[in-house]
């Protein structure tokens, strides 16, 4: 029993009889508070014991059962004057972290692999825009802290498109998000995939036949001048469409020369 409680009891008996009932009520109140604290501690220790004895699959199921619906904070513009709400990686992590801490789970990355990459042309209302596309496969492992030998492997796929150097980072973020969503069976709300994405087509590289044709039509000096204007290192760095334009330009020039001669 706490010292302050004992002192209160003693002082209560020293007071007038009229105040004795009030002191007794205060004593009962303090004892009730102490009992509640003890009950809460016992309940906490029992929960910890139960959690420590759970398997990794039981813990994943418990997280899935308690997490409920994730609040979507990411606002995605469709480019059609409208937008939709989506789940960001921060939404997923912020929702999972308290429950993963409670059930003593951690997620660690195993490996990430770029399985596809390309330079693409994105079609917008303003015209065509060249961007970089990357698709990533990322593998993760969920570990039971209380039984480290119990682990679950999961993976996610993510696509990233960017005009700079952020395509891989975006793809990794999406891969992580979908790996966690699938593992814990999280509710995503409305499916953002119902919105049509911007159309894109891969940029085809120039062919050997095109390069040979260009070399036959132009002098080395003319080729270097055009490559400098196009900001290309050599003919192997131009795409199929650019090569066709170079060939067509010289073909038209030759036809005009022949017409004038005739």
ZIGI-V586711 format. One record per residue. N is the residue number from 1. RES is the residue in one small letter. BURIAL is # if it has 16 or more other C-alpha atoms within 10 Angstrom, else .. Layout:
N_RES_BURIAL + N_RES_BURIAL
This chain:
1_x_. + 2_x_. + 3_x_. + 4_x_. + 5_x_. + 6_x_. + 7_x_. + 8_x_. + 9_x_# + 10_x_. + 11_x_. + 12_x_# + 13_x_. + 14_x_. + 15_x_. + 16_x_. + 17_x_. + 18_x_. + 19_x_. + 20_x_# + 21_x_. + 22_x_. + 23_x_# + 24_x_. + 25_x_. + 26_x_# + 27_x_# + 28_x_. + 29_x_. + 30_x_. + 31_x_. + 32_x_. + 33_x_. + 34_x_. + 35_x_. + 36_x_. + 37_x_. + 38_x_. + 39_x_. + 40_x_. + 41_x_. + 42_x_. + 43_x_. + 44_x_. + 45_x_. + 46_x_. + 47_x_. + 48_x_. + 49_x_. + 50_x_. + 51_x_# + 52_x_# + 53_x_. + 54_x_# + 55_x_. + 56_x_# + 57_x_. + 58_x_. + 59_x_# + 60_x_# + 61_x_. + 62_x_# + 63_x_# + 64_x_# + 65_x_. + 66_x_. + 67_x_# + 68_x_. + 69_x_. + 70_x_# + 71_x_# + 72_x_# + 73_x_. + 74_x_. + 75_x_. + 76_x_. + 77_x_. + 78_x_. + 79_x_. + 80_x_. + 81_x_. + 82_x_. + 83_x_. + 84_x_. + 85_x_# + 86_x_# + 87_x_# + 88_x_# + 89_x_# + 90_x_. + 91_x_# + 92_x_# + 93_x_. + 94_x_. + 95_x_# + 96_x_# + 97_x_. + 98_x_. + 99_x_# + 100_x_# + 101_x_. + 102_x_. + 103_x_# + 104_x_# + 105_x_# + 106_x_. + 107_x_# + 108_x_. + 109_x_. + 110_x_. + 111_x_. + 112_x_# + 113_x_. + 114_x_# + 115_x_. + 116_x_. + 117_x_# + 118_x_. + 119_x_# + 120_x_# + 121_x_# + 122_x_# + 123_x_. + 124_x_. + 125_x_. + 126_x_. + 127_x_. + 128_x_. + 129_x_. + 130_x_# + 131_x_# + 132_x_# + 133_x_# + 134_x_# + 135_x_# + 136_x_# + 137_x_# + 138_x_# + 139_x_# + 140_x_# + 141_x_# + 142_x_# + 143_x_# + 144_x_# + 145_x_# + 146_x_# + 147_x_. + 148_x_. + 149_x_. + 150_x_. + 151_x_# + 152_x_. + 153_x_. + 154_x_# + 155_x_# + 156_x_# + 157_x_# + 158_x_# + 159_x_# + 160_x_# + 161_x_# + 162_x_# + 163_x_. + 164_x_. + 165_x_. + 166_x_. + 167_x_# + 168_x_# + 169_x_# + 170_x_# + 171_x_# + 172_x_# + 173_x_# + 174_x_# + 175_x_# + 176_x_# + 177_x_# + 178_x_# + 179_x_# + 180_x_# + 181_x_# + 182_x_. + 183_x_# + 184_x_# + 185_x_# + 186_x_# + 187_x_. + 188_x_. + 189_x_. + 190_x_. + 191_x_. + 192_x_# + 193_x_. + 194_x_. + 195_x_. + 196_x_. + 197_x_. + 198_x_. + 199_x_. + 200_x_. + 201_x_. + 202_x_. + 203_x_. + 204_x_. + 205_x_# + 206_x_# + 207_x_. + 208_x_. + 209_x_. + 210_x_# + 211_x_# + 212_x_. + 213_x_. + 214_x_# + 215_x_. + 216_x_. + 217_x_# + 218_x_. + 219_x_. + 220_x_. + 221_x_. + 222_x_. + 223_x_# + 224_x_# + 225_x_. + 226_x_. + 227_x_# + 228_x_. + 229_x_. + 230_x_. + 231_x_. + 232_x_. + 233_x_. + 234_x_. + 235_x_# + 236_x_. + 237_x_. + 238_x_# + 239_x_. + 240_x_# + 241_x_. + 242_x_# + 243_x_# + 244_x_. + 245_x_. + 246_x_# + 247_x_# + 248_x_. + 249_x_. + 250_x_. + 251_x_. + 252_x_. + 253_x_. + 254_x_. + 255_x_. + 256_x_. + 257_x_. + 258_x_. + 259_x_. + 260_x_. + 261_x_. + 262_x_.
